[in-house]
Amino acid sequence: MTGHEDGYTDGYTDGYKYGYEDGYQVRPETPGDAAAAERMAYEAFGDDPLIPELIRRLRSAGAPLPPLGFVAVAGELVVGHVLLSHGRLDAPRELVDVYTLSPLAVASDHQRRGLGGRLVATALAAADAAGVPLVFLEGAPDYYGRLGFERASAFGFRSPSLRIPDPAFQVRRLRAYAPWMTGTHVYAQTFWDLDCVGLRDPAI
Ligand SMILES: CC(C)(COP(=O)(O)OP(=O)(O)OC[C@H]1O[C@@H](n2cnc3c(N)ncnc32)[C@H](O)[C@@H]1OP(=O)(O)O)[C@@H](O)C(=O)NCCC(=O)NCCS
């Protein structure tokens, strides 16, 4: 595990490559995986039609950083998927291109075997290799905290929506991160078009 002067560690580079541990392979998605990945994610999110729509639109949106998708496969079967898409950090000095990690899904029959963690680790390694400084997400801090994500507000980052609970707004700082990178995380337009930013609780 490699240390960093700003405190993060890049342990995701230790042992996470496109391996076949446990009969599963985690690898970059190909066009041939697309439909199966969307269907699997739809089911993992409780038959939510927004999820495959979000994946499709993020994949096809023109953006300064290319979308990066990864799948977990058991033989020919797609059992996990994660997508990184372009976002921005509105920093005082300049706009910074960052990635947003969303959505992440593992088929229910294949959960709790470390596939979610391996997908996230593989995505982070790819973002780091591309020289991207930051990966943001909205999610369960207990889950993503184990994968090296930290509460983003602790580093001067501001959430894109007041509806995101502070602990759920999380960041992973990568090697290209520098402390001047503070400011508001701005989601890609696709997330707004589909109303996929923040929890929209009808009771509020
Ligand atoms: C979240 C998800 C991707 C995890 O996939 P996975 O392959 O089971 O993840 P891992 O095997 O790496 O980790 C499993 C562990 O995470 C825990 N976990 C899963 N979801 C969690 C959550 N929301 N909060 C806290 N812990 C969670 C599991 O209980 C399990 O804990 P254990 O190891 O102590 O038993 C999967 O449950 C899923 O697809 N859920 C539906 C879609 C979803 O919610 N996506 C995330 C959106 S932010």
The ligand as an SDF file (V2000), in Angstrom:
LIG
                    3D

 48 50  0  0  0  0  0  0  0  0999 V2000
  -24.3350   -2.2980   -2.8130 C   0  0  0  0  0  0  0  0  0  0  0  0
  -23.9130   -3.4900   -3.6470 C   0  0  0  0  0  0  0  0  0  0  0  0
  -23.3270   -2.9810   -4.9610 C   0  0  0  0  0  0  0  0  0  0  0  0
  -22.8290   -4.2530   -2.8880 C   0  0  0  0  0  0  0  0  0  0  0  0
  -22.3640   -5.2940   -3.7270 O   0  0  0  0  0  0  0  0  0  0  0  0
  -21.5850   -6.5640   -3.0900 P   0  0  0  0  0  0  0  0  0  0  0  0
  -20.8970   -7.2620   -4.1910 O   0  0  0  0  0  0  0  0  0  0  0  0
  -22.5060   -7.3490   -2.2440 O   0  0  0  0  0  0  0  0  0  0  0  0
  -20.5180   -5.8100   -2.1610 O   0  0  0  0  0  0  0  0  0  0  0  0
  -19.2990   -6.4240   -1.3880 P   0  0  0  0  0  0  0  0  0  0  0  0
  -19.3330   -7.9240   -1.4570 O   0  0  0  0  0  0  0  0  0  0  0  0
  -18.0860   -5.7120   -1.8390 O   0  0  0  0  0  0  0  0  0  0  0  0
  -19.6110   -5.9700    0.0920 O   0  0  0  0  0  0  0  0  0  0  0  0
  -20.6520   -6.5870    0.7920 C   0  0  0  0  0  0  0  0  0  0  0  0
  -20.7790   -5.9710    2.1640 C   0  0  0  0  0  0  0  0  0  0  0  0
  -21.3010   -4.6470    2.0340 O   0  0  0  0  0  0  0  0  0  0  0  0
  -22.4320   -4.5160    2.8650 C   0  0  0  0  0  0  0  0  0  0  0  0
  -23.3660   -3.5660    2.2790 N   0  0  0  0  0  0  0  0  0  0  0  0
  -24.0520   -3.6790    1.1210 C   0  0  0  0  0  0  0  0  0  0  0  0
  -24.8220   -2.5790    0.9590 N   0  0  0  0  0  0  0  0  0  0  0  0
  -24.5940   -1.7780    2.0170 C   0  0  0  0  0  0  0  0  0  0  0  0
  -25.0980   -0.5180    2.4160 C   0  0  0  0  0  0  0  0  0  0  0  0
  -25.9990    0.1510    1.6890 N   0  0  0  0  0  0  0  0  0  0  0  0
  -24.6400    0.0030    3.5780 N   0  0  0  0  0  0  0  0  0  0  0  0
  -23.7300   -0.6390    4.3250 C   0  0  0  0  0  0  0  0  0  0  0  0
  -23.2180   -1.8480    4.0050 N   0  0  0  0  0  0  0  0  0  0  0  0
  -23.6560   -2.3950    2.8650 C   0  0  0  0  0  0  0  0  0  0  0  0
  -23.0110   -5.9190    2.9360 C   0  0  0  0  0  0  0  0  0  0  0  0
  -23.8190   -6.0790    4.0740 O   0  0  0  0  0  0  0  0  0  0  0  0
  -21.7460   -6.7400    3.0420 C   0  0  0  0  0  0  0  0  0  0  0  0
  -21.2420   -6.7130    4.3690 O   0  0  0  0  0  0  0  0  0  0  0  0
  -20.4740   -7.9580    5.0090 P   0  0  0  0  0  0  0  0  0  0  0  0
  -19.2670   -8.1640    4.1450 O   0  0  0  0  0  0  0  0  0  0  0  0
  -20.1350   -7.5000    6.3820 O   0  0  0  0  0  0  0  0  0  0  0  0
  -21.4050   -9.0950    4.9400 O   0  0  0  0  0  0  0  0  0  0  0  0
  -25.0790   -4.4490   -3.8960 C   0  0  0  0  0  0  0  0  0  0  0  0
  -25.6410   -4.7960   -2.6490 O   0  0  0  0  0  0  0  0  0  0  0  0
  -26.1690   -3.8750   -4.7990 C   0  0  0  0  0  0  0  0  0  0  0  0
  -26.0810   -3.9600   -6.0190 O   0  0  0  0  0  0  0  0  0  0  0  0
  -27.2390   -3.3150   -4.2060 N   0  0  0  0  0  0  0  0  0  0  0  0
  -28.3460   -2.7680   -4.9650 C   0  0  0  0  0  0  0  0  0  0  0  0
  -27.9430   -1.5190   -5.7250 C   0  0  0  0  0  0  0  0  0  0  0  0
  -27.3030   -0.4790   -4.8160 C   0  0  0  0  0  0  0  0  0  0  0  0
  -27.7960   -0.1710   -3.7400 O   0  0  0  0  0  0  0  0  0  0  0  0
  -26.1570    0.0950   -5.2980 N   0  0  0  0  0  0  0  0  0  0  0  0
  -25.3670    1.0570   -4.5440 C   0  0  0  0  0  0  0  0  0  0  0  0
  -25.9360    2.3980   -4.7430 C   0  0  0  0  0  0  0  0  0  0  0  0
  -25.0160    3.5960   -3.7770 S   0  0  0  0  0  0  0  0  0  0  0  0
  1  2  1  0
  2  3  1  0
  2  4  1  0
  2 36  1  0
  4  5  1  0
  5  6  1  0
  6  7  2  0
  6  8  1  0
  6  9  1  0
  9 10  1  0
 10 11  2  0
 10 12  1  0
 10 13  1  0
 13 14  1  0
 14 15  1  0
 15 16  1  0
 15 30  1  0
 16 17  1  0
 17 18  1  0
 17 28  1  0
 18 19  1  0
 18 27  1  0
 19 20  2  0
 20 21  1  0
 21 22  1  0
 21 27  2  0
 22 23  1  0
 22 24  2  0
 24 25  1  0
 25 26  2  0
 26 27  1  0
 28 29  1  0
 28 30  1  0
 30 31  1  0
 31 32  1  0
 32 33  2  0
 32 34  1  0
 32 35  1  0
 36 37  1  0
 36 38  1  0
 38 39  2  0
 38 40  1  0
 40 41  1  0
 41 42  1  0
 42 43  1  0
 43 44  2  0
 43 45  1  0
 45 46  1  0
 46 47  1  0
 47 48  1  0
M  END
$$$$
